[in-house]
Amino acid sequence: MESFNAIHDFMGAYSLETDQVGNLDFRAFVEYRSPRRNASEITNVRIIRNGYQDGQISIEESGDLVAEDYHLDFTTQYQKYRYSEEGEKLSVAGSSPKMGGKYSVAISPV
């Protein structure tokens, strides 16, 4: 439930527009941090807000952010989302061997 609340708070803070079915598509500054590699890029982000995939976040490949090296799709089942009012960022936290352990992703609309 905390992850869904984080998405809701993030949407409200930025007054993000939804499409006709309630999903979000927007440009964002994405900061990816992990023991294995780090990257910062401006790219497109999609957040599903309804149905079976509610809460899924997808980051479009851009620059160093490629699916071969980074997880670019997230779900509330495997990652935890948090909204920080201070930094006004949606944060995604997870852990995987691909990333060398714990990783975090900060998303800020541009």
C-alpha positions as CSV (number, residue, x, y, z in Angstrom):
1,M,0.0,0.0,0.0
2,E,2.9,2.3,0.8
3,S,4.1,2.1,-2.9
4,F,0.7,3.1,-4.2
5,N,0.5,6.0,-1.8
6,A,3.9,7.1,-3.0
7,I,2.7,7.2,-6.6
8,H,-0.4,9.1,-5.6
9,D,1.6,11.7,-3.6
10,F,4.1,12.1,-6.5
11,M,1.2,12.7,-9.0
12,G,-0.3,15.3,-6.7
13,A,3.0,17.2,-6.1
14,Y,3.5,17.6,-9.8
15,S,-0.1,17.8,-11.0
16,L,0.8,15.2,-13.6
17,E,-1.7,14.7,-16.4
18,T,-3.1,11.3,-17.1
19,D,-4.2,9.8,-20.4
20,Q,-7.8,8.7,-21.0
21,V,-7.4,5.5,-19.0
22,G,-5.5,7.1,-16.1
23,N,-1.9,6.2,-16.9
24,L,1.0,8.7,-16.7
25,D,3.5,9.4,-19.5
26,F,6.1,12.1,-18.9
27,R,9.7,13.2,-19.4
28,A,11.9,12.8,-16.3
29,F,15.4,13.1,-15.0
30,V,16.2,9.5,-13.8
31,E,19.1,8.9,-11.4
32,Y,20.1,5.2,-11.0
33,R,22.5,4.1,-8.3
34,S,23.8,0.6,-7.6
35,P,27.0,-1.1,-6.5
36,R,27.7,-2.2,-10.1
37,R,26.9,0.9,-12.1
38,N,25.3,4.4,-11.9
39,A,23.6,6.5,-14.5
40,S,21.7,9.8,-14.9
41,E,19.6,10.5,-17.9
42,I,16.5,12.4,-19.1
43,T,14.1,10.0,-20.7
44,N,10.4,9.0,-20.9
45,V,8.7,7.3,-18.0
46,R,5.3,5.5,-18.0
47,I,3.4,4.7,-14.8
48,I,0.3,2.4,-15.1
49,R,-2.5,3.5,-12.7
50,N,-5.2,0.9,-13.2
51,G,-6.0,-2.7,-13.8
52,Y,-3.8,-5.7,-13.3
53,Q,-0.5,-3.8,-13.9
54,D,-1.4,-0.9,-11.5
55,G,1.8,0.6,-10.1
56,Q,4.1,-0.7,-12.9
57,I,6.8,1.9,-13.8
58,S,8.6,1.6,-17.2
59,I,11.7,3.7,-18.0
60,E,12.5,4.1,-21.7
61,E,16.1,3.3,-22.8
62,S,18.2,6.4,-23.2
63,G,22.0,7.0,-23.2
64,D,23.6,4.7,-20.6
65,L,20.2,3.5,-19.4
66,V,19.8,0.3,-21.4
67,A,17.9,-2.9,-20.4
68,E,21.1,-5.0,-20.9
69,D,22.7,-3.2,-18.0
70,Y,19.8,-1.8,-15.9
71,H,16.3,-2.9,-14.7
72,L,14.0,-0.5,-16.4
73,D,10.6,-2.0,-15.5
74,F,9.4,-2.0,-11.9
75,T,6.4,-3.4,-10.0
76,T,5.2,-3.0,-6.5
77,Q,5.6,-6.7,-6.1
78,Y,9.4,-6.6,-6.4
79,Q,10.4,-3.1,-5.6
80,K,9.4,-0.5,-2.9
81,Y,8.4,3.0,-4.0
82,R,8.7,6.1,-1.8
83,Y,7.9,9.7,-2.4
84,S,10.2,12.3,-0.8
85,E,8.6,15.7,-0.3
86,E,12.0,17.2,0.3
87,G,13.5,16.2,-3.0
88,E,10.2,15.9,-4.7
89,K,11.2,12.6,-6.2
90,L,9.7,9.2,-6.6
91,S,12.2,6.7,-5.4
92,V,12.3,3.0,-6.3
93,A,14.3,0.6,-4.3
94,G,15.2,-3.0,-5.0
95,S,17.9,-5.6,-4.9
96,S,19.2,-8.0,-7.6
97,P,22.3,-9.8,-8.7
98,K,22.2,-7.9,-12.1
99,M,22.8,-4.6,-10.2
100,G,25.3,-6.1,-7.7
101,G,22.9,-5.9,-4.8
102,K,20.7,-3.0,-3.6
103,Y,19.8,-0.3,-6.1
104,S,17.8,2.9,-6.1
105,V,16.2,4.9,-8.8
106,A,15.0,8.5,-8.3
107,I,12.5,10.0,-10.8
108,S,11.8,13.7,-11.2
109,P,9.6,15.2,-14.0
110,V,11.3,17.8,-16.2
